[in-house]
Amino acid sequence: MNGYTLSQLRALEAESIHIIREVAAEMQRPCLLFSGGKDSVVMSALARKAFAPARIPFTFMHVDTGLNFPEVLDFRDWWVEQLEVQLVVASVPEAIEQGLVREEPNGSRNRIQTPVLLRAAETNGFDALFGGARRDEEKARAKERVFSFRDEFGQWDPKNQRPELWTLYNGRVSSGESIRVFPLSNWTELDTWAYIAEENLPLPNLYYASEREVVERGGMLYAVNEFVRPREGEDVFTCSVRYRTMGDANLTAAVRSEATTNEEIVAEIAATRFTERGATRGDDKVSEAAMEDRKKEGYF
C-alpha cells in the first residue's frame, strides 16, 4: 500500500460520506433538502453511497416555492423514485393561502421560504437538515461551519459557531434546537461538475445548452416561460443558453453556452471567471448582505 493516494475528487467524496454517516449516527431524525438541482443530486448520490447496499435511512424534503421550473419538478419526482426515499413537500403557495406568509413586492419568494421550512422541520421533528450549499458560492456561506447550529427559532448566529478541529463535529442539541449540515462545504462548482461527469449522474436538461427564447433584463438572459413574460420594449430572441444554478424560474437567469455534455461543462466552468450565483441569480442582488440576512432568520 506504499504510495496509496486519493485524487482530489475521491478525497472530497470520502469527507462528505464521513459527514453524512456522522449525522446519521448522532442525530435522531435527519432530513436531506432536495431541490432537484445539481448540488442536491450530488449530495443524494453521496448519501446513496454512504449506506449502500441499504437504502438511504432518512427523508428528503423540498421547499416548493410554486415558481420552480417544471422540468426540475419532474426530475425531482423521478429521482426520488429511483432512490426509493420518502419526499416531504413544504409548499409556499399553501402557506400563502393559509396566511402564514405574504408575497413580497419584488416577486422573490426566497425570504418567505424560511417560515415554511421551519414549520415543516418542526412538524416532522427533523433535528438535522442536510443542504447542498458550498463555501465558494457566496460569502455568507463561506463563513458557515459544516455543522451549523440553529437555535429554537431556527436562527443562525455567525459570531457563535462551534469549532470543528480535526473534522470532529458537535451535534449536541437541546429540545427545539437543530443543526444544518453541509457535506459539500469544501467542494467548488468545478468539483461538482467533475463528479457529475465521473459518476455519470442524471440532471435536469436545463443544465445543458440548447436554443431557447430569452429576453435580456438587467444584463442577464431570462428564458421566456410561464413566469417570465416580455415587458414593454423588451425583444425576444433565440440563442444557445444553459443554466448554472436552479432557483425560481422568474429570477434565475441563463448564460450563453454551447456546452451540451458534462465534459464540455467542466471545461467551460474551468475557464469562467464569474460565480454561478453572481452571474445568474437576480434574487441575490437585493443587497450585499442579502444571503446572510436570510440565513440569520433561518433560511438555508
Residue, then its C-alpha position, 0 to 999 in steps of 0.5 A: m500500500n506504499g504510495y496509496t493516494l486519493s485524487q482530489l475528487r475521491a478525497l472530497e467524496a470520502e469527507s462528505i460520506h464521513i459527514i453524512r454517516e456522522v449525522a446519521a449516527e448522532m442525530q435522531r431524525p435527519c432530513l436531506l433538502f432536495s431541490g432537484g438541482k445539481d448540488s442536491v443530486v450530488m449530495s443524494a448520490l453521496a448519501r446513496k453511497a454512504f449506506a449502500p447496499a441499504r437504502i438511504p435511512f432518512t427523508f428528503m424534503h423540498v421547499d416548493t416555492g410554486l415558481n420552480f421550473p417544471e422540468v426540475l419538478d419532474f426530475r425531482d419526482w423521478w429521482v426520488e423514485q429511483l432512490e426509493v426515499q420518502l419526499v416531504v413537500a413544504s409548499v409556499p403557495e399553501a402557506i400563502e393561502q393559509g396566511l402564514v406568509r405574504e408575497e413580497p413586492n419584488g416577486s422573490r419568494n426566497r425570504i418567505q421560504t424560511p417560515v415554511l421550512l421551519r414549520a415543516a422541520e418542526t412538524n416532522g421533528f427533523d433535528a438535522l437538515f442536510g443542504g447542498a450549499r458550498r463555501d465558494e458560492e457566496k460569502a455568507r456561506a463561506k463563513e458557515r461551519v459544516f455543522s451549523f447550529r440553529d437555535e429554537f427559532g431556527q436562527w443562525d448566529p455567525k459570531n457563535q459557531r462551534p469549532e470543528l478541529w480535526t473534522l470532529y463535529n458537535g451535534r449536541v442539541s437541546s429540545g427545539e434546537s437543530i443543526r444544518v449540515f453541509p457535506l459539500s462545504n469544501w467542494t467548488e462548482l468545478d468539483t461538482w461538475a467533475y463528479i457529475a461527469e465521473e459518476n455519470l449522474p442524471l440532471p435536469n436538461l436545463y443544465y445543458a445548452s440548447e436554443r431557447e427564447v430569452v429576453e435580456r433584463g438587467g444584463m442577464l438572459y431570462a428564458v421566456n416561460e410561464f413566469v417570465r413574460p416580455r415587458e414593454g420594449e423588451d425583444v425576444f430572441t433565440c440563442s444557445v443558453r444553459y443554466r448554472t444554478m436552479g432557483d425560481a424560474n422568474l429570477t434565475a437567469a441563463v448564460r450563453s453556452e454551447a456546452t451540451t455534455n458534462e465534459e464540455i461543462v467542466a471545461e467551460i466552468a474551468a475557464t469562467r471567471f464569474t460565480e454561478r450565483g453572481a452571474t445568474r441569480g437576480d434574487d441575490k442582488v437585493s443587497e450585499a448582505a442579502m444571503e446572510d440576512r436570510k440565513k440569520e432568520g433561518y433560511f438555508 
